[in-house]
Amino acid sequence: MTAPDSTASVVRLDVPGGQAVSHRDVAANGARFHIAEMGDGPLVLLLHGFPQFWWTWRHQLPALAEAGFRAVAMDLRGVGGSDRTPRGYDPANLALDITGVIRSLGEPDAALVGHDLGGYLAWTAAVMRPKLVRRLAVSSMPHPRRWRSAMLADVRQSARSSHIWNFQRPWLPERRLTADDAELVGQMISDWSGPRQPDEDALTVYRRAMSIPSTAHCSIEPYRWMVRSLARPDGIQFNRRMKRPVRVPTLHLHGSLDPVMRTRSAAGSGQYVEAPYRWRLFDGLGHFPHEEDPVAFSTELINWLKDPEPDR
């Protein structure tokens, strides 16, 4: 099922400053994906998290374009302007969506930048299709194997991720997400942010995007797989596949006040990287450092992308 044309006004937005951003759809992995694009140069593919869509990268797109990169933010399967398919929300397939988009854009590889769920999928893509990932930058999300162990063994992390456990119930989570014009989405983003709170206009954008039919269900499906597969053969097999190390330079970004993902949970991810690995903790920021302090985040990211030999 494809998102209706009426979603265009909700999804195909401008970026701050009125700069031109190109919107179009690309085909990959048996579905169509909406992308927002700016600039020319080496490809940087930006992957959003929950409960957001491509627009979360509205500050980074022009910054990356000005720095000499081809910056592309995509809507993940089931979100924003991308196809809402009945199946395909396991991380292996979602990672193939991402690498398929790289190919559809005519590029040999990309630097992947992922936040939250997008970070989980960026880790996955770097392991599954290493030739297509030039560099890896992840924000607010540990390596999938680290995420799994933290959720199962760390009571504090499990408590902070209570929304993921709540998503395992049928139908009710979708209804709660979309009730009262998706009021819960705005509440989540505010609660998960640090002292630099999002403005009401931004929250309205995310609430409208979650209200697009079927979006709430599709947004929750990856988390249902992540939990329900913990003891299933497909989940065990995925966890084994993720033992293969990441062999591209990796930048790991995290907010010190992140209430969703503990710093301790994220910080152990370097053990899965056999390449230069740089950890950067943003003091005083929450779960959305790229929105809470976009200048600091973009500066850190661009300097690392331009560094020919990023140190460990």
ROMITOR-245731 format. One record per residue (C-alpha): residue number from 1; residue in three letters; x, y, z. Coordinates in steps of 0.05 Angstrom, whole numbers, plus 5000, padded with zeros to 4 digits. Layout:
// ROMITOR-245731
voke/vexgu/px/py/pz
NUM/ALA/X/Y/Z
...
This chain:
// ROMITOR-245731
voke/vexgu/px/py/pz
1/MET/5000/5000/5000
2/THR/5029/5067/4979
3/ALA/5021/5132/5018
4/PRO/4966/5174/4985
5/ASP/4983/5236/4945
6/SER/4949/5279/4998
7/THR/5009/5266/5043
8/ALA/5053/5310/4999
9/SER/5034/5374/5035
10/VAL/5051/5341/5102
11/VAL/5117/5310/5080
12/ARG/5147/5352/5024
13/LEU/5169/5410/5066
14/ASP/5223/5464/5060
15/VAL/5283/5470/5105
16/PRO/5299/5531/5148
17/GLY/5321/5593/5112
18/GLY/5279/5579/5051
19/GLN/5334/5542/5015
20/ALA/5315/5497/4957
21/VAL/5307/5424/4974
22/SER/5290/5373/4920
23/HIS/5237/5322/4934
24/ARG/5227/5258/4894
25/ASP/5213/5184/4899
26/VAL/5263/5129/4884
27/ALA/5252/5054/4876
28/ALA/5292/5004/4918
29/ASN/5282/4935/4946
30/GLY/5212/4927/4919
31/ALA/5184/4992/4946
32/ARG/5186/5067/4933
33/PHE/5220/5116/4980
34/HIS/5213/5190/4987
35/ILE/5278/5229/4992
36/ALA/5296/5302/5004
37/GLU/5361/5323/4972
38/MET/5409/5382/4972
39/GLY/5479/5394/4945
40/ASP/5530/5358/4902
41/GLY/5590/5316/4921
42/PRO/5601/5251/4959
43/LEU/5535/5221/4982
44/VAL/5514/5228/5055
45/LEU/5450/5189/5069
46/LEU/5411/5211/5131
47/LEU/5365/5161/5167
48/HIS/5313/5186/5216
49/GLY/5288/5152/5279
50/PHE/5223/5145/5317
51/PRO/5174/5181/5319
52/GLN/5199/5225/5263
53/PHE/5212/5227/5188
54/TRP/5263/5259/5141
55/TRP/5248/5329/5166
56/THR/5288/5315/5230
57/TRP/5350/5329/5187
58/ARG/5326/5397/5163
59/HIS/5386/5432/5195
60/GLN/5438/5382/5171
61/LEU/5416/5381/5098
62/PRO/5437/5453/5082
63/ALA/5499/5448/5126
64/LEU/5523/5386/5090
65/ALA/5507/5415/5021
66/GLU/5545/5478/5037
67/ALA/5604/5435/5060
68/GLY/5608/5401/4992
69/PHE/5567/5339/5001
70/ARG/5506/5309/4966
71/ALA/5460/5306/5026
72/VAL/5399/5260/5021
73/ALA/5349/5247/5076
74/MET/5302/5188/5063
75/ASP/5237/5167/5095
76/LEU/5242/5097/5120
77/ARG/5193/5044/5097
78/GLY/5124/5058/5124
79/VAL/5138/5130/5144
80/GLY/5130/5199/5113
81/GLY/5124/5195/5037
82/SER/5151/5125/5029
83/ASP/5111/5062/5015
84/ARG/5071/5030/5071
85/THR/5079/4956/5056
86/PRO/5045/4901/5095
87/ARG/5111/4866/5110
88/GLY/5186/4878/5109
89/TYR/5200/4914/5176
90/ASP/5255/4869/5202
91/PRO/5323/4904/5206
92/ALA/5356/4861/5152
93/ASN/5303/4881/5101
94/LEU/5302/4954/5124
95/ALA/5377/4956/5115
96/LEU/5369/4931/5044
97/ASP/5321/4988/5033
98/ILE/5377/5036/5052
99/THR/5431/5004/5009
100/GLY/5381/4998/4952
101/VAL/5369/5073/4955
102/ILE/5444/5084/4951
103/ARG/5445/5044/4886
104/SER/5383/5078/4859
105/LEU/5417/5145/4869
106/GLY/5472/5121/4823
107/GLU/5526/5124/4876
108/PRO/5580/5072/4891
109/ASP/5574/5083/4966
110/ALA/5551/5131/5019
111/ALA/5567/5157/5088
112/LEU/5508/5134/5130
113/VAL/5483/5180/5186
114/GLY/5429/5148/5229
115/HIS/5391/5170/5291
116/ASP/5353/5124/5338
117/LEU/5321/5069/5295
118/GLY/5358/5098/5235
119/GLY/5422/5088/5274
120/TYR/5404/5015/5288
121/LEU/5393/5005/5214
122/ALA/5457/5042/5196
123/TRP/5497/4995/5240
124/THR/5461/4937/5206
125/ALA/5474/4962/5135
126/ALA/5548/4973/5150
127/VAL/5554/4900/5170
128/MET/5510/4870/5116
129/ARG/5533/4912/5056
130/PRO/5601/4939/5076
131/LYS/5622/4956/5004
132/LEU/5564/5006/5000
133/VAL/5580/5042/5065
134/ARG/5639/5090/5062
135/ARG/5632/5116/5133
136/LEU/5584/5108/5191
137/ALA/5557/5160/5239
138/VAL/5506/5138/5291
139/SER/5469/5181/5342
140/SER/5430/5159/5404
141/MET/5433/5085/5389
142/PRO/5482/5029/5408
143/HIS/5504/4973/5362
144/PRO/5447/4922/5355
145/ARG/5483/4869/5395
146/ARG/5497/4920/5450
147/TRP/5424/4943/5447
148/ARG/5401/4871/5456
149/SER/5445/4857/5516
150/ALA/5427/4923/5549
151/MET/5352/4911/5540
152/LEU/5358/4841/5570
153/ALA/5409/4851/5624
154/ASP/5404/4924/5646
155/VAL/5342/4938/5687
156/ARG/5352/5013/5682
157/GLN/5358/5010/5606
158/SER/5297/4966/5601
159/ALA/5257/5017/5642
160/ARG/5280/5074/5598
161/SER/5256/5035/5537
162/SER/5187/5022/5566
163/HIS/5154/5049/5503
164/ILE/5186/4991/5464
165/TRP/5157/4940/5511
166/ASN/5089/4975/5507
167/PHE/5091/4970/5431
168/GLN/5085/4895/5436
169/ARG/5011/4898/5449
170/PRO/4965/4893/5388
171/TRP/4928/4954/5361
172/LEU/4928/4996/5425
173/PRO/4996/5028/5414
174/GLU/4974/5052/5344
175/ARG/4910/5082/5373
176/ARG/4948/5117/5428
177/LEU/4998/5146/5379
178/THR/4945/5176/5334
179/ALA/4894/5197/5388
180/ASP/4880/5272/5395
181/ASP/4919/5290/5332
182/ALA/4978/5248/5354
183/GLU/4987/5286/5418
184/LEU/5030/5230/5446
185/VAL/5082/5241/5391
186/GLY/5092/5313/5414
187/GLN/5096/5291/5486
188/MET/5148/5237/5470
189/ILE/5193/5285/5432
190/SER/5188/5337/5488
191/ASP/5200/5287/5543
192/TRP/5260/5256/5507
193/SER/5293/5323/5492
194/GLY/5341/5358/5539
195/PRO/5333/5429/5566
196/ARG/5332/5457/5495
197/GLN/5260/5440/5480
198/PRO/5229/5436/5410
199/ASP/5181/5491/5391
200/GLU/5107/5477/5381
201/ASP/5111/5486/5305
202/ALA/5162/5429/5300
203/LEU/5119/5384/5344
204/THR/5059/5399/5300
205/VAL/5098/5376/5239
206/TYR/5114/5309/5271
207/ARG/5044/5300/5297
208/ARG/5015/5312/5227
209/ALA/5064/5262/5196
210/MET/5045/5208/5247
211/SER/4972/5220/5232
212/ILE/4980/5198/5159
213/PRO/4940/5132/5154
214/SER/4980/5069/5170
215/THR/5041/5107/5193
216/ALA/5033/5091/5267
217/HIS/5028/5017/5253
218/CYS/5087/5016/5205
219/SER/5129/5058/5254
220/ILE/5118/5007/5310
221/GLU/5130/4944/5269
222/PRO/5207/4947/5271
223/TYR/5204/4950/5347
224/ARG/5156/4892/5350
225/TRP/5205/4851/5309
226/MET/5264/4872/5353
227/VAL/5230/4846/5416
228/ARG/5189/4787/5390
229/SER/5249/4758/5354
230/LEU/5294/4757/5414
231/ALA/5283/4683/5425
232/ARG/5261/4665/5354
233/PRO/5309/4633/5302
234/ASP/5306/4694/5257
235/GLY/5326/4740/5314
236/ILE/5381/4694/5338
237/GLN/5408/4689/5267
238/PHE/5407/4765/5260
239/ASN/5445/4773/5325
240/ARG/5497/4723/5300
241/ARG/5504/4760/5234
242/MET/5517/4824/5272
243/LYS/5579/4793/5304
244/ARG/5616/4812/5241
245/PRO/5654/4875/5257
246/VAL/5643/4943/5225
247/ARG/5704/4958/5183
248/VAL/5692/5031/5164
249/PRO/5709/5094/5203
250/THR/5653/5104/5254
251/LEU/5630/5166/5292
252/HIS/5586/5153/5352
253/LEU/5546/5212/5379
254/HIS/5505/5215/5442
255/GLY/5471/5265/5488
256/SER/5492/5262/5561
257/LEU/5420/5273/5584
258/ASP/5388/5223/5537
259/PRO/5329/5194/5577
260/VAL/5315/5138/5527
261/MET/5384/5108/5516
262/ARG/5433/5106/5573
263/THR/5503/5131/5558
264/ARG/5529/5067/5588
265/SER/5487/5026/5538
266/ALA/5512/5064/5477
267/ALA/5585/5072/5498
268/GLY/5602/4998/5494
269/SER/5591/4996/5419
270/GLY/5663/5008/5400
271/GLN/5680/4935/5412
272/TYR/5643/4919/5348
273/VAL/5684/4966/5305
274/GLU/5751/4945/5274
275/ALA/5766/5014/5245
276/PRO/5777/5084/5272
277/TYR/5721/5096/5322
278/ARG/5706/5164/5352
279/TRP/5659/5174/5411
280/ARG/5629/5243/5422
281/LEU/5585/5259/5482
282/PHE/5545/5323/5477
283/ASP/5539/5353/5546
284/GLY/5470/5377/5566
285/LEU/5433/5348/5506
286/GLY/5379/5294/5504
287/HIS/5357/5242/5453
288/PHE/5356/5289/5393
289/PRO/5425/5324/5393
290/HIS/5419/5340/5318
291/GLU/5357/5381/5332
292/GLU/5373/5407/5402
293/ASP/5440/5437/5381
294/PRO/5443/5431/5305
295/VAL/5504/5475/5298
296/ALA/5547/5433/5345
297/PHE/5522/5368/5316
298/SER/5532/5390/5243
299/THR/5601/5418/5258
300/GLU/5623/5353/5291
301/LEU/5595/5311/5235
302/ILE/5624/5352/5178
303/ASN/5693/5358/5209
304/TRP/5694/5282/5217
305/LEU/5669/5270/5146
306/LYS/5724/5315/5119
307/ASP/5779/5284/5162
308/PRO/5819/5239/5115
309/GLU/5845/5198/5173
310/PRO/5796/5199/5232
311/ASP/5833/5176/5294
312/ARG/5809/5123/5341
